Amino acid sequence: MSNVCVFGAGAIGGHLAARLAHAGHRVHVVARGAHLAAMRERGLRLLLPQQEILAKVEATADPREIGAVDVVLVTLKANAIVSTAPALVDLAKRTRAIAFVTNGIPWWYGMGRVPALSSTASECIDPAGLTQAIPADRVVGAVAYSPNTVVAPGVVRCAATTSRFEIGPATAAGGAATQAVHELLEGAGITAPVDADIRTRVWRKLAFNVAISPVSTLTGGGNQQVTADPVLHRLCADLMRETAAAAAAQGERVTLDESVLDPGKLSPHKPSMLQDLEAGRPLETESILRAVQVLARDAGVATPQLDVVTALVEMRARTRS
């Protein structure tokens, strides 16, 4: 049995916490509000298409209450990293592996990277300065393919029959930490393939997120609805190509597969950015949209469609009722 902390037990974090607790691990979750109160009182429920899991977790709002743990899984939205940075640095001192399951360009993207990122890109991607504060050999990157929604306090629903969490070390020094996360997840029946080139995996997922998330957020339509419209489908494809061009300029080889935009292959699931808009939460525009713009501009790559939809999404967020 491992001792695990899931920091940010919302949709993705709730999924992982429930699965790990169900597999027999001791799971601490850091959450807040009604979701935290429900987990304390009734446990954590995960609704899967063919199974329902009711898991007992140790829930707290204060990560300082958690002692040493084997693995930390950080499933916070990227825009929450700055405010929780001191707690993350503290937790990193008490674990051998800290994995970040976040959307967009992650804070650790420039860690150990040659050539180094520009100061503008570094400030955009890692505003909290975690690159200098958390030991590189403990940092693991993770890319989630698991459509989850918090449907009620203490209750998470997953729309897919299978979920996958691709993981890899932020630097070459993180091999042991990556192996620890891999063994933990796979041992709980969670598919977690390891890729030493995790940055390419980040860009591959990001190309899809940039294509779908802003368009969905602006229209209110889910993945399937947005891509079924011919005009919006073309816009999504253009956004995907611009993201791939930005990745290529950064030395990442992202093979485009526009078949992922086939509405017949997608569920009506709402992207997390649209969920955040509807719930009145801050949007992850910095890590998903702005970071791509900054990296593209550093390399002299034009992103005309991305520039327009980013401005529209940010205005939509400012003017929502």
MOWO-V497354 format. One record per residue. N is the residue number from 0. RES is the residue in three letters. SS is DSSP state (@ for helix, = for strand, . for the rest). OMEGA is omega in whole degrees, 0 to 359 (* if undefined). Layout:
BEGIN
N:RES:SS:OMEGA ; N:RES:SS:OMEGA
END
This chain:
BEGIN
0:MET:.:177 ; 1:SER:.:176 ; 2:ASN:=:191 ; 3:VAL:=:172 ; 4:CYS:=:172 ; 5:VAL:=:184 ; 6:PHE:=:183 ; 7:GLY:.:187 ; 8:ALA:.:175 ; 9:GLY:.:184 ; 10:ALA:@:179 ; 11:ILE:@:181 ; 12:GLY:@:177 ; 13:GLY:@:177 ; 14:HIS:@:182 ; 15:LEU:@:182 ; 16:ALA:@:181 ; 17:ALA:@:181 ; 18:ARG:@:181 ; 19:LEU:@:178 ; 20:ALA:@:179 ; 21:HIS:@:180 ; 22:ALA:.:175 ; 23:GLY:.:180 ; 24:HIS:.:173 ; 25:ARG:=:187 ; 26:VAL:=:172 ; 27:HIS:=:176 ; 28:VAL:=:175 ; 29:VAL:=:182 ; 30:ALA:.:181 ; 31:ARG:.:171 ; 32:GLY:@:184 ; 33:ALA:@:179 ; 34:HIS:@:177 ; 35:LEU:@:181 ; 36:ALA:@:180 ; 37:ALA:@:179 ; 38:MET:@:177 ; 39:ARG:@:186 ; 40:GLU:@:189 ; 41:ARG:@:185 ; 42:GLY:.:183 ; 43:LEU:=:179 ; 44:ARG:=:175 ; 45:LEU:=:181 ; 46:LEU:=:177 ; 47:LEU:=:181 ; 48:PRO:.:184 ; 49:GLN:.:184 ; 50:GLN:=:173 ; 51:GLU:=:181 ; 52:ILE:=:171 ; 53:LEU:=:187 ; 54:ALA:=:174 ; 55:LYS:.:179 ; 56:VAL:.:177 ; 57:GLU:=:189 ; 58:ALA:=:179 ; 59:THR:=:173 ; 60:ALA:.:186 ; 61:ASP:.:181 ; 62:PRO:@:178 ; 63:ARG:@:178 ; 64:GLU:@:183 ; 65:ILE:.:179 ; 66:GLY:.:179 ; 67:ALA:.:179 ; 68:VAL:.:180 ; 69:ASP:.:184 ; 70:VAL:=:171 ; 71:VAL:=:175 ; 72:LEU:=:181 ; 73:VAL:=:182 ; 74:THR:.:176 ; 75:LEU:.:168 ; 76:LYS:.:183 ; 77:ALA:@:182 ; 78:ASN:@:176 ; 79:ALA:@:184 ; 80:ILE:@:184 ; 81:VAL:@:184 ; 82:SER:@:181 ; 83:THR:@:185 ; 84:ALA:@:180 ; 85:PRO:@:179 ; 86:ALA:@:180 ; 87:LEU:@:178 ; 88:VAL:@:179 ; 89:ASP:@:179 ; 90:LEU:@:181 ; 91:ALA:@:178 ; 92:LYS:.:186 ; 93:ARG:.:180 ; 94:THR:.:176 ; 95:ARG:.:182 ; 96:ALA:=:177 ; 97:ILE:=:185 ; 98:ALA:=:181 ; 99:PHE:=:179 ; 100:VAL:=:186 ; 101:THR:.:176 ; 102:ASN:.:174 ; 103:GLY:.:176 ; 104:ILE:.:186 ; 105:PRO:.:182 ; 106:TRP:@:185 ; 107:TRP:@:186 ; 108:TYR:@:182 ; 109:GLY:@:183 ; 110:MET:.:178 ; 111:GLY:.:186 ; 112:ARG:.:175 ; 113:VAL:.:359 ; 114:PRO:.:180 ; 115:ALA:.:177 ; 116:LEU:.:174 ; 117:SER:.:179 ; 118:SER:@:178 ; 119:THR:@:180 ; 120:ALA:@:180 ; 121:SER:@:180 ; 122:GLU:@:179 ; 123:CYS:@:188 ; 124:ILE:@:183 ; 125:ASP:.:183 ; 126:PRO:.:181 ; 127:ALA:.:180 ; 128:GLY:.:181 ; 129:LEU:@:180 ; 130:THR:@:180 ; 131:GLN:@:189 ; 132:ALA:.:182 ; 133:ILE:.:182 ; 134:PRO:.:185 ; 135:ALA:@:184 ; 136:ASP:@:179 ; 137:ARG:@:189 ; 138:VAL:=:179 ; 139:VAL:=:175 ; 140:GLY:=:180 ; 141:ALA:=:178 ; 142:VAL:=:186 ; 143:ALA:=:169 ; 144:TYR:=:186 ; 145:SER:.:184 ; 146:PRO:.:184 ; 147:ASN:=:178 ; 148:THR:=:171 ; 149:VAL:=:185 ; 150:VAL:=:177 ; 151:ALA:=:177 ; 152:PRO:.:180 ; 153:GLY:.:183 ; 154:VAL:=:179 ; 155:VAL:=:177 ; 156:ARG:=:175 ; 157:CYS:=:185 ; 158:ALA:.:185 ; 159:ALA:.:177 ; 160:THR:.:177 ; 161:THR:.:176 ; 162:SER:.:181 ; 163:ARG:=:178 ; 164:PHE:=:180 ; 165:GLU:=:185 ; 166:ILE:=:178 ; 167:GLY:=:182 ; 168:PRO:=:177 ; 169:ALA:.:176 ; 170:THR:.:180 ; 171:ALA:@:182 ; 172:ALA:@:186 ; 173:GLY:@:183 ; 174:GLY:@:182 ; 175:ALA:@:179 ; 176:ALA:@:179 ; 177:THR:@:179 ; 178:GLN:@:178 ; 179:ALA:@:179 ; 180:VAL:@:179 ; 181:HIS:@:182 ; 182:GLU:@:179 ; 183:LEU:@:184 ; 184:LEU:@:181 ; 185:GLU:@:179 ; 186:GLY:@:178 ; 187:ALA:.:179 ; 188:GLY:.:180 ; 189:ILE:.:181 ; 190:THR:=:185 ; 191:ALA:.:179 ; 192:PRO:.:180 ; 193:VAL:=:175 ; 194:ASP:.:180 ; 195:ALA:.:178 ; 196:ASP:.:186 ; 197:ILE:@:180 ; 198:ARG:@:176 ; 199:THR:@:177 ; 200:ARG:@:178 ; 201:VAL:@:181 ; 202:TRP:@:180 ; 203:ARG:@:177 ; 204:LYS:@:182 ; 205:LEU:@:179 ; 206:ALA:@:178 ; 207:PHE:@:180 ; 208:ASN:@:179 ; 209:VAL:@:180 ; 210:ALA:@:189 ; 211:ILE:@:192 ; 212:SER:@:182 ; 213:PRO:@:180 ; 214:VAL:@:177 ; 215:SER:@:181 ; 216:THR:@:181 ; 217:LEU:@:185 ; 218:THR:@:184 ; 219:GLY:.:180 ; 220:GLY:.:176 ; 221:GLY:.:183 ; 222:ASN:@:185 ; 223:GLN:@:181 ; 224:GLN:@:183 ; 225:VAL:@:185 ; 226:THR:@:178 ; 227:ALA:@:178 ; 228:ASP:.:185 ; 229:PRO:@:181 ; 230:VAL:@:179 ; 231:LEU:@:177 ; 232:HIS:@:178 ; 233:ARG:@:178 ; 234:LEU:@:178 ; 235:CYS:@:180 ; 236:ALA:@:178 ; 237:ASP:@:179 ; 238:LEU:@:178 ; 239:MET:@:180 ; 240:ARG:@:179 ; 241:GLU:@:178 ; 242:THR:@:179 ; 243:ALA:@:178 ; 244:ALA:@:176 ; 245:ALA:@:179 ; 246:ALA:@:181 ; 247:ALA:@:179 ; 248:ALA:@:177 ; 249:GLN:.:178 ; 250:GLY:.:180 ; 251:GLU:.:181 ; 252:ARG:.:180 ; 253:VAL:.:179 ; 254:THR:.:181 ; 255:LEU:.:174 ; 256:ASP:.:185 ; 257:GLU:@:176 ; 258:SER:@:178 ; 259:VAL:@:177 ; 260:LEU:@:177 ; 261:ASP:.:183 ; 262:PRO:@:178 ; 263:GLY:@:180 ; 264:LYS:@:185 ; 265:LEU:.:175 ; 266:SER:.:176 ; 267:PRO:.:182 ; 268:HIS:.:177 ; 269:LYS:.:177 ; 270:PRO:.:183 ; 271:SER:@:179 ; 272:MET:@:177 ; 273:LEU:@:177 ; 274:GLN:@:180 ; 275:ASP:@:179 ; 276:LEU:@:183 ; 277:GLU:@:181 ; 278:ALA:@:180 ; 279:GLY:.:180 ; 280:ARG:.:174 ; 281:PRO:.:181 ; 282:LEU:.:179 ; 283:GLU:.:182 ; 284:THR:@:182 ; 285:GLU:@:185 ; 286:SER:@:184 ; 287:ILE:@:185 ; 288:LEU:@:185 ; 289:ARG:@:181 ; 290:ALA:@:178 ; 291:VAL:@:178 ; 292:GLN:@:183 ; 293:VAL:@:180 ; 294:LEU:@:178 ; 295:ALA:@:181 ; 296:ARG:@:176 ; 297:ASP:@:183 ; 298:ALA:.:179 ; 299:GLY:.:180 ; 300:VAL:.:180 ; 301:ALA:.:178 ; 302:THR:.:186 ; 303:PRO:@:180 ; 304:GLN:@:179 ; 305:LEU:@:179 ; 306:ASP:@:181 ; 307:VAL:@:184 ; 308:VAL:@:177 ; 309:THR:@:178 ; 310:ALA:@:180 ; 311:LEU:@:180 ; 312:VAL:@:180 ; 313:GLU:@:175 ; 314:MET:@:179 ; 315:ARG:@:180 ; 316:ALA:@:182 ; 317:ARG:@:187 ; 318:THR:@:180 ; 319:ARG:.:181 ; 320:SER:.:*
END
